Amino acid sequence: MDASCVSAAAVIPDGLPPSPWQFSCDLEVNYGSDENASIVCAAIAVDAELQPDKVRRVMTVTDGKLSVHFEAVEARFLRASYSSFVDNLTLATKTIEEFGPGMQL
């Protein structure tokens, strides 16, 4: 997994009012196939953000990679959302590793 966190406030051009979504974080996980990345995305997508007025999350699947972009109004909301997301991501990933390709229903 590769993740990087930055404060969007550092890149706001001079003269513009700061956005309320001052904190952002991007996460990208390579699952090796669109199928696996889409399964994880669909499994996690059912859990909406608990405070959508404070945290936004956008997930995309491209070239076998799940990309997630978070934005939040405060660092503590970003941290809590990111941490919870990684817990769910880990569970979904381990489930695919255990029961994924070749599994017979």
C-alpha positions as CSV (number, residue, x, y, z in Angstrom):
1,M,0.0,0.0,0.0
2,D,1.1,3.5,-0.8
3,A,-0.4,6.4,1.1
4,S,0.5,10.1,1.4
5,C,-1.2,12.8,3.4
6,V,-1.0,16.5,2.8
7,S,-2.8,19.6,4.0
8,A,-4.6,21.1,1.0
9,A,-4.3,24.5,2.8
10,A,-0.6,24.6,1.7
11,V,-1.6,24.7,-2.0
12,I,-4.4,27.3,-2.0
13,P,-3.5,30.2,-4.3
14,D,-3.1,33.7,-2.6
15,G,-6.2,35.8,-2.5
16,L,-8.7,32.9,-2.5
17,P,-10.6,32.0,0.7
18,P,-9.6,28.7,2.2
19,S,-11.8,25.8,1.5
20,P,-13.5,24.1,4.4
21,W,-12.0,20.8,3.1
22,Q,-8.5,21.7,4.2
23,F,-7.1,18.2,4.7
24,S,-6.8,15.5,2.2
25,C,-5.2,12.1,1.9
26,D,-4.8,9.7,-1.1
27,L,-4.5,5.9,-0.9
28,E,-3.8,3.5,-3.7
29,V,-3.8,-0.3,-3.5
30,N,-2.8,-2.5,-6.4
31,Y,-4.9,-5.7,-6.5
32,G,-3.6,-6.9,-9.8
33,S,-7.0,-7.1,-11.5
34,D,-10.0,-4.9,-12.0
35,E,-12.2,-7.7,-10.7
36,N,-10.5,-7.9,-7.2
37,A,-10.2,-4.1,-6.9
38,S,-13.9,-3.8,-7.9
39,I,-15.0,-6.4,-5.3
40,V,-13.2,-4.5,-2.5
41,C,-14.6,-1.2,-3.7
42,A,-18.1,-2.6,-3.8
43,A,-17.7,-4.2,-0.4
44,I,-16.5,-1.0,1.2
45,A,-18.8,1.4,-0.7
46,V,-21.9,0.2,1.3
47,D,-20.4,1.9,4.4
48,A,-21.1,5.6,3.9
49,E,-19.1,8.2,5.8
50,L,-20.7,8.7,9.3
51,Q,-20.2,12.5,9.0
52,P,-20.5,13.4,5.3
53,D,-20.6,17.1,6.3
54,K,-17.1,16.7,7.7
55,V,-15.4,14.0,5.6
56,R,-15.7,13.1,1.9
57,R,-14.4,9.9,0.3
58,V,-14.1,9.1,-3.5
59,M,-13.1,5.6,-4.6
60,T,-12.1,4.6,-8.2
61,V,-10.9,1.5,-9.8
62,T,-8.4,1.7,-12.7
63,D,-5.9,-0.8,-14.1
64,G,-6.4,-3.2,-11.1
65,K,-5.9,-0.5,-8.6
66,L,-8.3,0.9,-6.0
67,S,-7.7,4.6,-5.5
68,V,-9.3,6.5,-2.6
69,H,-9.3,10.2,-2.1
70,F,-10.3,11.6,1.3
71,E,-11.1,15.2,2.2
72,A,-12.0,16.6,5.6
73,V,-12.6,19.8,7.5
74,E,-10.3,18.9,10.4
75,A,-7.3,16.5,10.7
76,R,-8.9,14.5,13.4
77,F,-11.9,13.6,11.1
78,L,-9.5,12.7,8.3
79,R,-7.5,10.4,10.7
80,A,-10.6,8.7,12.1
81,S,-12.1,8.1,8.6
82,Y,-8.8,6.9,7.1
83,S,-8.2,4.6,10.0
84,S,-11.6,3.0,9.8
85,F,-11.3,2.7,6.1
86,V,-8.0,0.9,6.3
87,D,-9.5,-1.6,8.9
88,N,-12.3,-2.4,6.4
89,L,-9.9,-2.5,3.5
90,T,-7.7,-5.0,5.4
91,L,-10.6,-7.2,6.1
92,A,-11.8,-7.2,2.5
93,T,-8.3,-7.8,1.2
94,K,-7.8,-10.8,3.5
95,T,-11.1,-12.2,2.5
96,I,-10.1,-12.0,-1.2
97,E,-6.7,-13.6,-0.4
98,E,-8.4,-16.4,1.5
99,F,-11.4,-17.1,-0.7
100,G,-10.6,-15.3,-4.0
101,P,-9.5,-16.8,-7.3
102,G,-10.4,-20.4,-7.9
103,M,-13.0,-20.5,-5.1
104,Q,-16.0,-22.8,-6.0
105,L,-19.4,-21.8,-4.7
